[in-house]
Amino acid sequence: MPELAILTGSPAFTHPLHVGRPNIANQERFLERTGQILDRNWLTNNGPLVQEFEQRIAAILAVKHCICVCNATIGLEIAIRAAGLKGEVIVPSYTFVATAHALQWQEITPVFADIDPATHTLDPTRIERHITPRTTAILGTHVWGRPCPVESLVEIAQRRGLKLMFDAAPAFGCSHRGRMIGGFGLAEVFSFHATKFLNSFEGGAITTNDDELAAKIRLMTNFGFSGYDNVIYIGTNGKMTEVSAAMGLTNLEGIEDLVAVNRRNYEAYRACLTGIPGVALMLYDIAERGNYQYVVVEVNEAAAGLTRDELVKVLHAENVLARKYFWPGCHRMEPYRSLYPYAGMFLPETERVAARVIVLPTGQTITVEIVSTICGIIRAAFAQSAAVRAALSQRT
Ligand code: T4K
């Protein structure tokens, strides 16, 4: 059993292991593309690499339109505005805060609905209680890249006359019932942030099969310009740069290798964590395509002898910088905490899951040996939970 830094003071890893360390598929190819950008002297504004990136994404996802943007937060704001969402929109609280902010930023009220604890995505049975005459839409998040219950959400949206969109920020390369995420609802928005499975430094993409909506989104992404000197819409600057597209295209070419690495690490975690009471690995559906970018575990204090927060402290002492996504839930962050102080009453599963989840490091920089050491730390921490607790209580 490994000695724990929390007890002995010497960490298992000399360098920090981050969740979200960027994947870079092929540095040489990226630099080659960057050189070509400089030679062309065409740096942004719908350049050739952005166009190529959009075409490749649309083909992979089998969608009619892909509009690349500077990041997914702006992408969500643009898609929300272009689709005409207003009033109140039903969203999960268990998501990255950008989902809620993209609404509130436009003075649309995010109404937080609870999640299914088994999937961490919106629970369709808990949506209708939140629908009011001001509700215009449902905005689901494919949390961890695992799809929302799309069919049930479509049924509710159609029956109640609501629009349906998806925050697909973590879900590039994932499928639902054999169809790639990207073509569900009115529109879906992906993130290509540095920490995401497919990264373009910063970046994102809005995908849709709706011609009219796509045209509106394109205009809005570029200030509303429909041609020289002709602005026909309110717009913003949501454009992706050429250097971002170069990174995105290069990583797209290496996507199968990136999935393979994540899958290998996920399987290693699965094997090593099996039999440790008090820790449950969130499983991916192997019948679907997935990117396996998040290794998500839930800590059960009763069986583990430690809380999630105590385990995080143990891991951080070892230089394993595990994250508590999406603690504490959007409804406990400002401005929502002040605006809706009682929202938590309707979100028991969100609160329970948010208090139990830990995300562990994976990706290109993590090896199977590292996974094995991390799991050994977890096993040792639970086995010595009383001593760990005592050591932690002396620290605070
Ligand atoms: N909707 C959902 C459901 C999302 O998950 C997100 C983003 C969005 C919308 C909005 O997408 P964008 O507008 O960002 O395109 C991170 C990311 O910043 C964020 O993109 C992501 N979700 C979220 C889940 O995680 P932080 O604040 O936790 O990340 P940060 O900056 O602490 O980075 C994590 C770790 O990665 C660091 O400890 C160090 C490492 N790192 C990070 C960067 C940027 C590196 O090693 N190199 C790097 O370049 O939010």
Boltz pocket constraint, residues with backbone or C-beta under 6 A from the ligand:
constraints:
  - pocket:
      binder: B
      contacts: [[A, 18], [A, 19], [A, 20], [A, 21], [A, 22], [A, 70], [A, 71], [A, 72], [A, 73], [A, 74], [A, 95], [A, 96], [A, 98], [A, 99], [A, 141], [A, 167], [A, 169], [A, 170], [A, 190], [A, 191], [A, 192], [A, 193], [A, 194], [A, 195], [A, 203], [A, 204], [A, 321], [A, 325]]
      max_distance: 6.0
